Amino acid sequence: MNRYRLMYRKKEEARYISHLDFVRTITRTLRRANLPVKYSQGFNPHMIMTVALPISVGVLSNCEYMDIEFDAPADCEEIKSAINGCIPPGLEIVKVERIDENSIPLNKIMYAKYRVSVEHTGECDVESILKNDKLEVDKKTKKGITLTDIKPMISSLCLISENGGNAEYEMVLAAGNIRNLKPETVISAFCKYSDNYDAKFISIVREAMYFDGLVPVM
């Protein structure tokens, strides 16, 4: 089996590309790169490819992942070079590894780390907020907007810097098919559980993804 795991960045130029547009873009890029990508069988063959955790439009990332299967073995550095030679600005392959049947599949990702920058008014004491038994906020779910306790979905959360109304936070949050928490929902909890605190986003950057036990994907 010739399976490869690719780590790529989504930079400023690609900030507003949707997940569906990314899939179309990478499919065209792989064709141009002339790599031996394996296709499914049937009337509508498609590349055998898995993209991990679709990222929200407007969110940047240093750690997106996809698995691709080839018809023949290929050198990891050659794969990286071939794709980067064809990929549009704002997307960049940073690492390629060969994987096998014992590798943890991407659908087992459970956490993601974010760096979140906001412009705010008022004060927010993160440590005091996290001492609450529950952090109940409105959260979008499959059943609609529901009041949800998000505290169990927060692995870690801290203030990195604070400077004249601009704050930067690091958050490790539940991510994946079972539980998923967006940084925007955490910030809404800050506003709810603080006095006179209001924040608007400057940027969100996904910095890492983890399997169970905070094992890095690559």
C-alpha positions as a Markdown table, in Angstrom:
| # | Residue | x | y | z |
|---|---|---|---|---|
| 1 | Met | 0.0 | 0.0 | 0.0 |
| 2 | Asn | 1.4 | 3.4 | -1.1 |
| 3 | Arg | -0.2 | 5.8 | 1.3 |
| 4 | Tyr | 1.2 | 9.2 | 2.2 |
| 5 | Arg | 0.2 | 11.8 | 4.8 |
| 6 | Leu | 0.7 | 15.4 | 3.9 |
| 7 | Met | 0.9 | 18.4 | 6.2 |
| 8 | Tyr | 0.1 | 21.7 | 4.6 |
| 9 | Arg | -0.3 | 25.4 | 5.5 |
| 10 | Lys | -3.3 | 27.6 | 4.7 |
| 11 | Lys | -1.9 | 31.1 | 4.6 |
| 12 | Glu | -3.3 | 34.6 | 4.2 |
| 13 | Glu | -3.9 | 34.3 | 0.4 |
| 14 | Ala | -6.1 | 31.3 | 1.0 |
| 15 | Arg | -7.9 | 32.6 | 4.1 |
| 16 | Tyr | -11.3 | 32.7 | 2.4 |
| 17 | Ile | -11.1 | 29.4 | 0.5 |
| 18 | Ser | -13.8 | 27.0 | 1.5 |
| 19 | His | -13.3 | 23.3 | 2.2 |
| 20 | Leu | -15.0 | 22.3 | -1.0 |
| 21 | Asp | -12.9 | 24.8 | -3.0 |
| 22 | Phe | -9.8 | 23.4 | -1.4 |
| 23 | Val | -10.6 | 19.8 | -2.4 |
| 24 | Arg | -11.2 | 21.0 | -6.0 |
| 25 | Thr | -7.9 | 23.0 | -5.9 |
| 26 | Ile | -5.8 | 20.1 | -4.6 |
| 27 | Thr | -7.3 | 17.7 | -7.1 |
| 28 | Arg | -6.3 | 19.9 | -10.0 |
| 29 | Thr | -2.9 | 20.5 | -8.4 |
| 30 | Leu | -2.3 | 16.7 | -8.1 |
| 31 | Arg | -3.1 | 16.3 | -11.7 |
| 32 | Arg | -0.7 | 19.0 | -12.8 |
| 33 | Ala | 2.0 | 17.6 | -10.5 |
| 34 | Asn | 1.8 | 14.3 | -12.5 |
| 35 | Leu | 1.9 | 12.2 | -9.4 |
| 36 | Pro | 0.7 | 8.5 | -9.5 |
| 37 | Val | -2.4 | 9.1 | -7.5 |
| 38 | Lys | -4.7 | 6.1 | -7.2 |
| 39 | Tyr | -8.3 | 6.4 | -8.3 |
| 40 | Ser | -11.4 | 4.6 | -7.1 |
| 41 | Gln | -13.2 | 2.1 | -9.3 |
| 42 | Gly | -16.7 | 2.5 | -10.9 |
| 43 | Phe | -18.5 | 4.9 | -13.1 |
| 44 | Asn | -17.3 | 8.0 | -11.4 |
| 45 | Pro | -13.7 | 7.4 | -10.3 |
| 46 | His | -12.1 | 9.9 | -7.9 |
| 47 | Met | -8.8 | 10.3 | -6.2 |
| 48 | Ile | -8.4 | 8.2 | -3.1 |
| 49 | Met | -7.8 | 11.1 | -0.7 |
| 50 | Thr | -8.9 | 12.0 | 2.9 |
| 51 | Val | -8.7 | 15.6 | 4.2 |
| 52 | Ala | -8.8 | 16.0 | 8.0 |
| 53 | Leu | -11.1 | 18.3 | 9.9 |
| 54 | Pro | -12.4 | 20.9 | 7.4 |
| 55 | Ile | -11.3 | 24.3 | 8.6 |
| 56 | Ser | -13.7 | 27.3 | 8.8 |
| 57 | Val | -13.5 | 30.0 | 6.2 |
| 58 | Gly | -11.3 | 32.9 | 7.4 |
| 59 | Val | -9.2 | 30.7 | 9.7 |
| 60 | Leu | -5.5 | 30.3 | 9.0 |
| 61 | Ser | -3.6 | 27.1 | 9.7 |
| 62 | Asn | 0.0 | 25.8 | 10.0 |
| 63 | Cys | -1.1 | 22.2 | 10.4 |
| 64 | Glu | -3.7 | 20.9 | 8.0 |
| 65 | Tyr | -3.5 | 17.2 | 6.9 |
| 66 | Met | -4.6 | 14.9 | 4.1 |
| 67 | Asp | -3.9 | 11.3 | 3.3 |
| 68 | Ile | -3.4 | 10.3 | -0.4 |
| 69 | Glu | -2.9 | 6.8 | -1.9 |
| 70 | Phe | -0.7 | 6.3 | -4.9 |
| 71 | Asp | -0.5 | 3.5 | -7.5 |
| 72 | Ala | 3.3 | 3.3 | -7.1 |
| 73 | Pro | 5.8 | 4.3 | -4.4 |
| 74 | Ala | 7.2 | 7.8 | -4.5 |
| 75 | Asp | 9.9 | 9.8 | -2.7 |
| 76 | Cys | 8.4 | 12.0 | 0.1 |
| 77 | Glu | 10.6 | 15.0 | -0.8 |
| 78 | Glu | 9.7 | 14.6 | -4.5 |
| 79 | Ile | 6.0 | 14.6 | -3.7 |
| 80 | Lys | 6.4 | 17.8 | -1.6 |
| 81 | Ser | 8.4 | 19.5 | -4.4 |
| 82 | Ala | 6.1 | 18.4 | -7.2 |
| 83 | Ile | 2.9 | 19.7 | -5.4 |
| 84 | Asn | 4.4 | 23.0 | -4.2 |
| 85 | Gly | 5.5 | 23.6 | -7.8 |
| 86 | Cys | 1.9 | 23.6 | -8.9 |
| 87 | Ile | -0.2 | 24.7 | -5.9 |
| 88 | Pro | -1.8 | 28.2 | -5.8 |
| 89 | Pro | -0.4 | 30.9 | -3.5 |
| 90 | Gly | -1.5 | 30.6 | 0.1 |
| 91 | Leu | -1.3 | 26.8 | 0.2 |
| 92 | Glu | 2.0 | 25.0 | 0.9 |
| 93 | Ile | 3.0 | 21.4 | 1.6 |
| 94 | Val | 5.4 | 21.5 | 4.5 |
| 95 | Lys | 5.9 | 17.7 | 5.3 |
| 96 | Val | 5.2 | 14.3 | 3.7 |
| 97 | Glu | 5.4 | 11.0 | 5.4 |
| 98 | Arg | 4.7 | 7.4 | 4.2 |
| 99 | Ile | 2.1 | 5.7 | 6.3 |
| 100 | Asp | 0.8 | 2.1 | 6.6 |
| 101 | Glu | -2.2 | 0.2 | 7.9 |
| 102 | Asn | -1.0 | 0.6 | 11.5 |
| 103 | Ser | -1.0 | 4.4 | 11.2 |
| 104 | Ile | -3.8 | 6.2 | 13.2 |
| 105 | Pro | -6.5 | 7.4 | 10.7 |
| 106 | Leu | -7.2 | 11.1 | 10.4 |
| 107 | Asn | -10.8 | 10.6 | 11.6 |
| 108 | Lys | -9.4 | 9.7 | 15.0 |
| 109 | Ile | -8.2 | 13.3 | 15.6 |
| 110 | Met | -9.6 | 14.5 | 18.9 |
| 111 | Tyr | -8.0 | 17.9 | 19.6 |
| 112 | Ala | -6.8 | 21.0 | 17.9 |
| 113 | Lys | -4.6 | 23.9 | 19.2 |
| 114 | Tyr | -5.4 | 27.4 | 18.2 |
| 115 | Arg | -3.8 | 30.8 | 18.6 |
| 116 | Val | -6.5 | 33.4 | 18.9 |
| 117 | Ser | -6.1 | 37.2 | 18.7 |
| 118 | Val | -8.9 | 39.5 | 19.6 |
| 119 | Glu | -9.4 | 43.2 | 20.1 |
| 120 | His | -11.4 | 43.8 | 23.3 |
| 121 | Thr | -12.9 | 46.2 | 25.8 |
| 122 | Gly | -13.2 | 45.3 | 29.5 |
| 123 | Glu | -11.4 | 42.7 | 31.5 |
| 124 | Cys | -11.4 | 38.9 | 31.3 |
| 125 | Asp | -9.9 | 36.7 | 34.0 |
| 126 | Val | -9.4 | 33.3 | 32.3 |
| 127 | Glu | -8.3 | 31.5 | 35.4 |
| 128 | Ser | -11.4 | 32.6 | 37.3 |
| 129 | Ile | -13.7 | 31.7 | 34.4 |
| 130 | Leu | -12.2 | 28.2 | 34.3 |
| 131 | Lys | -13.0 | 27.7 | 38.0 |
| 132 | Asn | -16.7 | 27.6 | 37.2 |
| 133 | Asp | -18.2 | 24.1 | 37.4 |
| 134 | Lys | -19.8 | 24.7 | 34.0 |
| 135 | Leu | -19.4 | 27.1 | 31.1 |
| 136 | Glu | -22.8 | 27.1 | 29.4 |
| 137 | Val | -23.1 | 29.0 | 26.2 |
| 138 | Asp | -25.2 | 28.8 | 23.0 |
| 139 | Lys | -23.5 | 26.4 | 20.6 |
| 140 | Lys | -24.5 | 25.3 | 17.1 |
| 141 | Thr | -25.2 | 21.6 | 17.0 |
| 142 | Lys | -26.9 | 19.2 | 14.6 |
| 143 | Lys | -30.1 | 20.0 | 16.5 |
| 144 | Gly | -29.7 | 23.7 | 16.1 |
| 145 | Ile | -28.5 | 26.3 | 18.7 |
| 146 | Thr | -28.5 | 24.7 | 22.1 |
| 147 | Leu | -27.3 | 25.8 | 25.5 |
| 148 | Thr | -24.1 | 23.6 | 26.0 |
| 149 | Asp | -21.6 | 23.1 | 28.7 |
| 150 | Ile | -18.3 | 23.6 | 26.8 |
| 151 | Lys | -15.9 | 23.2 | 29.8 |
| 152 | Pro | -15.4 | 19.4 | 29.2 |
| 153 | Met | -14.3 | 20.3 | 25.6 |
| 154 | Ile | -11.5 | 22.6 | 26.7 |
| 155 | Ser | -8.2 | 20.7 | 27.2 |
| 156 | Ser | -6.1 | 23.8 | 28.0 |
| 157 | Leu | -6.6 | 27.6 | 27.7 |
| 158 | Cys | -4.3 | 30.4 | 28.6 |
| 159 | Leu | -3.6 | 34.1 | 27.9 |
| 160 | Ile | -0.4 | 34.5 | 25.9 |
| 161 | Ser | -0.2 | 38.3 | 25.8 |
| 162 | Glu | -2.2 | 41.4 | 26.5 |
| 163 | Asn | -1.4 | 44.9 | 25.1 |
| 164 | Gly | -3.7 | 47.8 | 25.2 |
| 165 | Gly | -6.9 | 46.1 | 24.3 |
| 166 | Asn | -5.4 | 43.4 | 22.1 |
| 167 | Ala | -5.1 | 39.9 | 23.6 |
| 168 | Glu | -3.8 | 36.6 | 22.3 |
| 169 | Tyr | -4.9 | 33.3 | 23.7 |
| 170 | Glu | -3.7 | 29.7 | 23.2 |
| 171 | Met | -6.5 | 27.1 | 23.2 |
| 172 | Val | -6.4 | 23.3 | 22.9 |
| 173 | Leu | -10.0 | 22.3 | 22.2 |
| 174 | Ala | -12.0 | 19.2 | 21.3 |
| 175 | Ala | -12.1 | 18.6 | 17.6 |
| 176 | Gly | -13.3 | 15.8 | 15.4 |
| 177 | Asn | -16.4 | 13.8 | 14.7 |
| 178 | Ile | -17.5 | 13.2 | 18.3 |
| 179 | Arg | -16.9 | 16.6 | 19.9 |
| 180 | Asn | -15.9 | 19.9 | 18.3 |
| 181 | Leu | -15.5 | 23.3 | 19.9 |
| 182 | Lys | -14.6 | 26.4 | 17.9 |
| 183 | Pro | -12.5 | 29.3 | 19.4 |
| 184 | Glu | -15.4 | 31.7 | 18.6 |
| 185 | Thr | -17.6 | 29.8 | 21.1 |
| 186 | Val | -14.9 | 30.0 | 23.8 |
| 187 | Ile | -14.7 | 33.8 | 23.3 |
| 188 | Ser | -18.5 | 34.0 | 23.6 |
| 189 | Ala | -18.1 | 32.3 | 27.0 |
| 190 | Phe | -15.5 | 34.9 | 28.0 |
| 191 | Cys | -18.0 | 37.6 | 27.3 |
| 192 | Lys | -20.8 | 35.8 | 29.1 |
| 193 | Tyr | -18.8 | 35.0 | 32.3 |
| 194 | Ser | -17.0 | 38.4 | 32.5 |
| 195 | Asp | -18.3 | 41.8 | 33.5 |
| 196 | Asn | -18.3 | 44.4 | 30.6 |
| 197 | Tyr | -16.0 | 42.2 | 28.4 |
| 198 | Asp | -16.6 | 42.4 | 24.7 |
| 199 | Ala | -14.2 | 41.1 | 22.0 |
| 200 | Lys | -14.0 | 40.9 | 18.2 |
| 201 | Phe | -11.6 | 38.7 | 16.3 |
| 202 | Ile | -8.4 | 39.8 | 14.7 |
| 203 | Ser | -7.2 | 36.3 | 13.7 |
| 204 | Ile | -7.5 | 32.6 | 14.4 |
| 205 | Val | -4.7 | 30.3 | 13.5 |
| 206 | Arg | -4.8 | 26.5 | 13.9 |
| 207 | Glu | -1.4 | 25.4 | 15.1 |
| 208 | Ala | -1.6 | 21.7 | 15.8 |
| 209 | Met | -3.9 | 18.7 | 15.8 |
| 210 | Tyr | -3.8 | 15.7 | 18.1 |
| 211 | Phe | -5.1 | 12.2 | 18.5 |
| 212 | Asp | -6.2 | 10.8 | 21.9 |
| 213 | Gly | -3.7 | 11.5 | 24.6 |
| 214 | Leu | -2.6 | 14.7 | 22.7 |
| 215 | Val | -0.4 | 12.6 | 20.4 |
| 216 | Pro | 0.6 | 14.8 | 17.5 |
| 217 | Val | -0.7 | 13.8 | 14.0 |
| 218 | Met | 2.8 | 14.3 | 12.5 |
